[in-house]
Amino acid sequence: MKEGDKIVVIGGSAGSLPVLLYLLQNLPAGFAVPVVVVLHRLKNVTSELEKIVDFSKNGLQVREPEDKEPIRPRYVYFAPANYHLLVETDKTFSLDYSEPVQYSRPSIDVSFESMADVYGAGAIGVLLSGANEDGAAGLKDITERGGTAIVQHPDTSEYPIMPRAAIKKNHSVLIYSQQQILRYLEGLIS
Protein backbone atom coordinates (compact mmCIF):
# COMPACT_ATOMS: atom_id res chain seq x y z
CA MET A 1 0.00 0.00 0.00
CA LYS A 2 1.37 3.42 -0.99
CA GLU A 3 1.69 6.24 1.56
CA GLY A 4 -1.00 8.18 -0.35
CA ASP A 5 -3.46 5.40 0.46
CA LYS A 6 -2.95 5.81 4.22
CA ILE A 7 -4.21 8.27 6.79
CA VAL A 8 -3.73 8.48 10.56
CA VAL A 9 -6.70 9.80 12.53
CA ILE A 10 -6.13 10.57 16.22
CA GLY A 11 -9.06 11.24 18.53
CA GLY A 12 -8.99 12.39 22.12
CA SER A 13 -10.66 14.36 24.81
CA ALA A 14 -9.90 15.02 28.48
CA GLY A 15 -6.31 14.13 29.33
CA SER A 16 -5.23 13.47 25.75
CA LEU A 17 -3.21 16.60 24.94
CA PRO A 18 0.09 15.54 26.59
CA VAL A 19 0.07 12.20 24.74
CA LEU A 20 -0.95 13.85 21.47
CA LEU A 21 1.91 16.35 21.73
CA TYR A 22 4.36 13.54 22.54
CA LEU A 23 3.29 11.63 19.43
CA LEU A 24 3.29 14.57 17.04
CA GLN A 25 6.54 16.10 18.25
CA ASN A 26 8.36 12.77 17.99
CA LEU A 27 7.23 11.67 14.55
CA PRO A 28 10.29 11.17 12.35
CA ALA A 29 11.41 13.69 9.77
CA GLY A 30 9.85 12.78 6.46
CA PHE A 31 6.67 11.36 7.98
CA ALA A 32 4.53 11.72 4.87
CA VAL A 33 1.28 10.06 5.98
CA PRO A 34 -1.34 12.77 6.62
CA VAL A 35 -2.47 13.03 10.24
CA VAL A 36 -5.93 14.21 11.24
CA VAL A 37 -6.55 15.16 14.88
CA VAL A 38 -10.04 15.34 16.35
CA LEU A 39 -10.12 16.77 19.87
CA HIS A 40 -13.15 17.72 21.90
CA ARG A 41 -12.81 21.50 22.13
CA LEU A 42 -14.74 24.46 23.43
CA LYS A 43 -17.12 26.05 20.96
CA ASN A 44 -16.51 29.53 19.59
CA VAL A 45 -13.07 29.85 21.17
CA THR A 46 -10.05 30.76 19.06
CA SER A 47 -7.73 27.77 18.81
CA GLU A 48 -4.23 28.01 20.19
CA LEU A 49 -3.28 24.46 19.17
CA GLU A 50 -1.22 25.53 16.18
CA LYS A 51 0.82 27.83 18.41
CA ILE A 52 1.68 25.19 21.00
CA VAL A 53 2.63 22.47 18.54
CA ASP A 54 6.10 22.90 17.04
CA PHE A 55 6.92 20.59 14.15
CA SER A 56 10.02 22.41 12.95
CA LYS A 57 12.27 19.43 13.65
CA ASN A 58 10.25 16.99 11.57
CA GLY A 59 9.02 19.29 8.81
CA LEU A 60 5.29 18.75 9.37
CA GLN A 61 2.86 21.57 8.72
CA VAL A 62 -0.12 22.09 11.02
CA ARG A 63 -3.43 23.69 10.17
CA GLU A 64 -7.18 23.57 10.47
CA PRO A 65 -8.50 22.51 7.06
CA GLU A 66 -11.03 24.44 5.05
CA ASP A 67 -14.01 22.90 3.32
CA LYS A 68 -12.99 21.11 0.07
CA GLU A 69 -9.26 21.40 0.88
CA PRO A 70 -7.26 18.44 -0.49
CA ILE A 71 -5.49 16.17 1.99
CA ARG A 72 -1.74 16.44 1.58
CA PRO A 73 1.24 14.48 2.90
CA ARG A 74 3.40 15.96 5.68
CA TYR A 75 0.44 17.81 7.17
CA VAL A 76 -1.29 17.55 10.53
CA TYR A 77 -4.90 18.71 10.33
CA PHE A 78 -6.83 19.69 13.46
CA ALA A 79 -10.62 19.45 13.22
CA PRO A 80 -11.99 22.97 13.65
CA ALA A 81 -13.97 23.70 16.79
CA ASN A 82 -17.73 23.23 16.42
CA TYR A 83 -17.55 21.33 13.07
CA HIS A 84 -17.53 17.63 12.26
CA LEU A 85 -14.59 16.84 9.99
CA LEU A 86 -15.25 14.37 7.17
CA VAL A 87 -13.41 13.21 4.06
CA GLU A 88 -14.94 13.02 0.58
CA THR A 89 -14.16 10.24 -1.90
CA ASP A 90 -11.83 12.60 -3.79
CA LYS A 91 -9.77 12.89 -0.56
CA THR A 92 -10.78 16.43 0.27
CA PHE A 93 -12.13 17.62 3.60
CA SER A 94 -15.74 18.42 4.28
CA LEU A 95 -16.84 20.49 7.26
CA ASP A 96 -20.24 19.61 8.67
CA TYR A 97 -22.38 21.54 11.16
CA SER A 98 -24.95 18.81 11.87
CA GLU A 99 -26.01 17.86 15.38
CA PRO A 100 -23.38 16.88 17.98
CA VAL A 101 -22.64 13.16 18.30
CA GLN A 102 -21.82 11.82 21.77
CA TYR A 103 -22.36 15.44 22.91
CA SER A 104 -19.46 16.55 20.72
CA ARG A 105 -18.86 18.54 17.57
CA PRO A 106 -16.35 17.68 16.28
CA SER A 107 -17.17 14.05 16.93
CA ILE A 108 -14.41 11.47 16.83
CA ASP A 109 -16.89 8.79 15.70
CA VAL A 110 -17.97 10.89 12.71
CA SER A 111 -14.38 11.46 11.56
CA PHE A 112 -13.30 7.85 12.14
CA GLU A 113 -16.30 6.54 10.17
CA SER A 114 -15.65 8.94 7.30
CA MET A 115 -11.94 8.03 7.11
CA ALA A 116 -12.86 4.32 7.18
CA ASP A 117 -15.28 4.79 4.28
CA VAL A 118 -12.71 6.54 2.08
CA TYR A 119 -9.39 4.94 3.11
CA GLY A 120 -10.54 1.40 4.02
CA ALA A 121 -7.51 -0.71 4.97
CA GLY A 122 -5.32 2.41 4.86
CA ALA A 123 -7.12 4.07 7.79
CA ILE A 124 -5.26 4.00 11.10
CA GLY A 125 -7.41 5.19 14.00
CA VAL A 126 -5.80 6.10 17.33
CA LEU A 127 -8.00 6.82 20.34
CA LEU A 128 -6.48 8.52 23.38
CA SER A 129 -7.70 9.50 26.85
CA GLY A 130 -11.23 10.82 27.24
CA ALA A 131 -14.23 10.98 29.54
CA ASN A 132 -16.99 9.69 27.23
CA GLU A 133 -17.46 6.93 24.64
CA ASP A 134 -16.89 8.99 21.48
CA GLY A 135 -14.57 7.13 19.10
CA ALA A 136 -15.49 3.56 20.10
CA ALA A 137 -18.02 3.03 17.28
CA GLY A 138 -15.77 4.77 14.76
CA LEU A 139 -12.84 2.50 15.60
CA LYS A 140 -15.11 -0.47 15.01
CA ASP A 141 -15.92 0.90 11.55
CA ILE A 142 -12.21 1.25 10.81
CA THR A 143 -11.47 -2.38 11.68
CA GLU A 144 -14.55 -3.64 9.81
CA ARG A 145 -13.14 -2.02 6.66
CA GLY A 146 -9.71 -3.59 7.17
CA GLY A 147 -8.02 -0.64 8.86
CA THR A 148 -6.06 -0.55 12.11
CA ALA A 149 -7.49 0.54 15.47
CA ILE A 150 -5.22 1.54 18.34
CA VAL A 151 -6.22 2.72 21.81
CA GLN A 152 -4.10 4.25 24.52
CA HIS A 153 -3.76 1.71 27.32
CA PRO A 154 -6.45 2.60 29.88
CA ASP A 155 -3.94 2.26 32.72
CA THR A 156 -1.89 5.10 31.17
CA SER A 157 -4.92 7.30 30.38
CA GLU A 158 -5.80 10.20 32.63
CA TYR A 159 -9.46 9.52 31.75
CA PRO A 160 -9.79 5.84 30.73
CA ILE A 161 -13.50 5.85 29.79
CA MET A 162 -12.87 6.43 26.08
CA PRO A 163 -10.23 3.70 25.59
CA ARG A 164 -12.20 1.21 27.70
CA ALA A 165 -15.35 1.79 25.65
CA ALA A 166 -13.40 1.13 22.44
CA ILE A 167 -11.89 -2.07 23.84
CA LYS A 168 -15.30 -3.29 24.97
CA LYS A 169 -16.90 -2.57 21.57
CA ASN A 170 -14.07 -3.97 19.44
CA HIS A 171 -11.85 -6.81 20.61
CA SER A 172 -9.42 -6.42 17.71
CA VAL A 173 -8.05 -3.04 18.86
CA LEU A 174 -4.38 -2.77 19.66
CA ILE A 175 -3.85 -1.57 23.25
CA TYR A 176 -0.62 0.43 23.39
CA SER A 177 1.32 2.82 25.60
CA GLN A 178 2.25 6.18 24.07
CA GLN A 179 5.72 4.81 23.24
CA GLN A 180 4.21 1.79 21.46
CA ILE A 181 1.84 4.03 19.52
CA LEU A 182 4.79 6.13 18.36
CA ARG A 183 6.74 3.02 17.28
CA TYR A 184 3.72 1.82 15.30
CA LEU A 185 3.42 5.18 13.53
CA GLU A 186 7.15 5.26 12.79
CA GLY A 187 6.77 1.88 11.11
CA LEU A 188 4.27 3.31 8.61
CA ILE A 189 7.05 4.98 6.64
CA SER A 190 9.68 2.24 6.73
Secondary structure as a PSIPRED ss2 file (coil, helix, strand):
# PSIPRED VFORMAT (PSIPRED V4.0)

   1 M C   1.000  0.000  0.000
   2 K C   1.000  0.000  0.000
   3 E H   0.000  1.000  0.000
   4 G H   0.000  1.000  0.000
   5 D H   0.000  1.000  0.000
   6 K C   1.000  0.000  0.000
   7 I E   0.000  0.000  1.000
   8 V E   0.000  0.000  1.000
   9 V E   0.000  0.000  1.000
  10 I E   0.000  0.000  1.000
  11 G E   0.000  0.000  1.000
  12 G E   0.000  0.000  1.000
  13 S C   1.000  0.000  0.000
  14 A C   1.000  0.000  0.000
  15 G C   1.000  0.000  0.000
  16 S C   1.000  0.000  0.000
  17 L H   0.000  1.000  0.000
  18 P H   0.000  1.000  0.000
  19 V H   0.000  1.000  0.000
  20 L H   0.000  1.000  0.000
  21 L H   0.000  1.000  0.000
  22 Y H   0.000  1.000  0.000
  23 L H   0.000  1.000  0.000
  24 L H   0.000  1.000  0.000
  25 Q H   0.000  1.000  0.000
  26 N C   1.000  0.000  0.000
  27 L C   1.000  0.000  0.000
  28 P C   1.000  0.000  0.000
  29 A C   1.000  0.000  0.000
  30 G C   1.000  0.000  0.000
  31 F C   1.000  0.000  0.000
  32 A C   1.000  0.000  0.000
  33 V C   1.000  0.000  0.000
  34 P C   1.000  0.000  0.000
  35 V E   0.000  0.000  1.000
  36 V E   0.000  0.000  1.000
  37 V E   0.000  0.000  1.000
  38 V E   0.000  0.000  1.000
  39 L E   0.000  0.000  1.000
  40 H C   1.000  0.000  0.000
  41 R C   1.000  0.000  0.000
  42 L C   1.000  0.000  0.000
  43 K C   1.000  0.000  0.000
  44 N C   1.000  0.000  0.000
  45 V C   1.000  0.000  0.000
  46 T C   1.000  0.000  0.000
  47 S C   1.000  0.000  0.000
  48 E C   1.000  0.000  0.000
  49 L H   0.000  1.000  0.000
  50 E H   0.000  1.000  0.000
  51 K H   0.000  1.000  0.000
  52 I H   0.000  1.000  0.000
  53 V C   1.000  0.000  0.000
  54 D C   1.000  0.000  0.000
  55 F C   1.000  0.000  0.000
  56 S C   1.000  0.000  0.000
  57 K C   1.000  0.000  0.000
  58 N C   1.000  0.000  0.000
  59 G C   1.000  0.000  0.000
  60 L C   1.000  0.000  0.000
  61 Q E   0.000  0.000  1.000
  62 V E   0.000  0.000  1.000
  63 R E   0.000  0.000  1.000
  64 E C   1.000  0.000  0.000
  65 P C   1.000  0.000  0.000
  66 E C   1.000  0.000  0.000
  67 D C   1.000  0.000  0.000
  68 K C   1.000  0.000  0.000
  69 E C   1.000  0.000  0.000
  70 P E   0.000  0.000  1.000
  71 I C   1.000  0.000  0.000
  72 R C   1.000  0.000  0.000
  73 P C   1.000  0.000  0.000
  74 R C   1.000  0.000  0.000
  75 Y E   0.000  0.000  1.000
  76 V E   0.000  0.000  1.000
  77 Y E   0.000  0.000  1.000
  78 F E   0.000  0.000  1.000
  79 A C   1.000  0.000  0.000
  80 P C   1.000  0.000  0.000
  81 A C   1.000  0.000  0.000
  82 N C   1.000  0.000  0.000
  83 Y C   1.000  0.000  0.000
  84 H E   0.000  0.000  1.000
  85 L E   0.000  0.000  1.000
  86 L E   0.000  0.000  1.000
  87 V E   0.000  0.000  1.000
  88 E C   1.000  0.000  0.000
  89 T C   1.000  0.000  0.000
  90 D C   1.000  0.000  0.000
  91 K C   1.000  0.000  0.000
  92 T E   0.000  0.000  1.000
  93 F E   0.000  0.000  1.000
  94 S E   0.000  0.000  1.000
  95 L E   0.000  0.000  1.000
  96 D E   0.000  0.000  1.000
  97 Y C   1.000  0.000  0.000
  98 S C   1.000  0.000  0.000
  99 E C   1.000  0.000  0.000
 100 P C   1.000  0.000  0.000
 101 V E   0.000  0.000  1.000
 102 Q C   1.000  0.000  0.000
 103 Y C   1.000  0.000  0.000
 104 S E   0.000  0.000  1.000
 105 R C   1.000  0.000  0.000
 106 P C   1.000  0.000  0.000
 107 S C   1.000  0.000  0.000
 108 I H   0.000  1.000  0.000
 109 D H   0.000  1.000  0.000
 110 V H   0.000  1.000  0.000
 111 S H   0.000  1.000  0.000
 112 F H   0.000  1.000  0.000
 113 E H   0.000  1.000  0.000
 114 S H   0.000  1.000  0.000
 115 M H   0.000  1.000  0.000
 116 A H   0.000  1.000  0.000
 117 D H   0.000  1.000  0.000
 118 V H   0.000  1.000  0.000
 119 Y H   0.000  1.000  0.000
 120 G H   0.000  1.000  0.000
 121 A H   0.000  1.000  0.000
 122 G H   0.000  1.000  0.000
 123 A E   0.000  0.000  1.000
 124 I E   0.000  0.000  1.000
 125 G E   0.000  0.000  1.000
 126 V E   0.000  0.000  1.000
 127 L E   0.000  0.000  1.000
 128 L C   1.000  0.000  0.000
 129 S C   1.000  0.000  0.000
 130 G C   1.000  0.000  0.000
 131 A C   1.000  0.000  0.000
 132 N C   1.000  0.000  0.000
 133 E C   1.000  0.000  0.000
 134 D C   1.000  0.000  0.000
 135 G C   1.000  0.000  0.000
 136 A H   0.000  1.000  0.000
 137 A H   0.000  1.000  0.000
 138 G H   0.000  1.000  0.000
 139 L H   0.000  1.000  0.000
 140 K H   0.000  1.000  0.000
 141 D H   0.000  1.000  0.000
 142 I H   0.000  1.000  0.000
 143 T H   0.000  1.000  0.000
 144 E H   0.000  1.000  0.000
 145 R C   1.000  0.000  0.000
 146 G C   1.000  0.000  0.000
 147 G C   1.000  0.000  0.000
 148 T E   0.000  0.000  1.000
 149 A E   0.000  0.000  1.000
 150 I E   0.000  0.000  1.000
 151 V E   0.000  0.000  1.000
 152 Q E   0.000  0.000  1.000
 153 H C   1.000  0.000  0.000
 154 P H   0.000  1.000  0.000
 155 D H   0.000  1.000  0.000
 156 T H   0.000  1.000  0.000
 157 S C   1.000  0.000  0.000
 158 E C   1.000  0.000  0.000
 159 Y C   1.000  0.000  0.000
 160 P C   1.000  0.000  0.000
 161 I H   0.000  1.000  0.000
 162 M H   0.000  1.000  0.000
 163 P H   0.000  1.000  0.000
 164 R H   0.000  1.000  0.000
 165 A H   0.000  1.000  0.000
 166 A H   0.000  1.000  0.000
 167 I H   0.000  1.000  0.000
 168 K H   0.000  1.000  0.000
 169 K H   0.000  1.000  0.000
 170 N C   1.000  0.000  0.000
 171 H C   1.000  0.000  0.000
 172 S C   1.000  0.000  0.000
 173 V C   1.000  0.000  0.000
 174 L E   0.000  0.000  1.000
 175 I E   0.000  0.000  1.000
 176 Y E   0.000  0.000  1.000
 177 S C   1.000  0.000  0.000
 178 Q H   0.000  1.000  0.000
 179 Q H   0.000  1.000  0.000
 180 Q H   0.000  1.000  0.000
 181 I H   0.000  1.000  0.000
 182 L H   0.000  1.000  0.000
 183 R H   0.000  1.000  0.000
 184 Y H   0.000  1.000  0.000
 185 L H   0.000  1.000  0.000
 186 E H   0.000  1.000  0.000
 187 G H   0.000  1.000  0.000
 188 L C   1.000  0.000  0.000
 189 I C   1.000  0.000  0.000
 190 S C   1.000  0.000  0.000
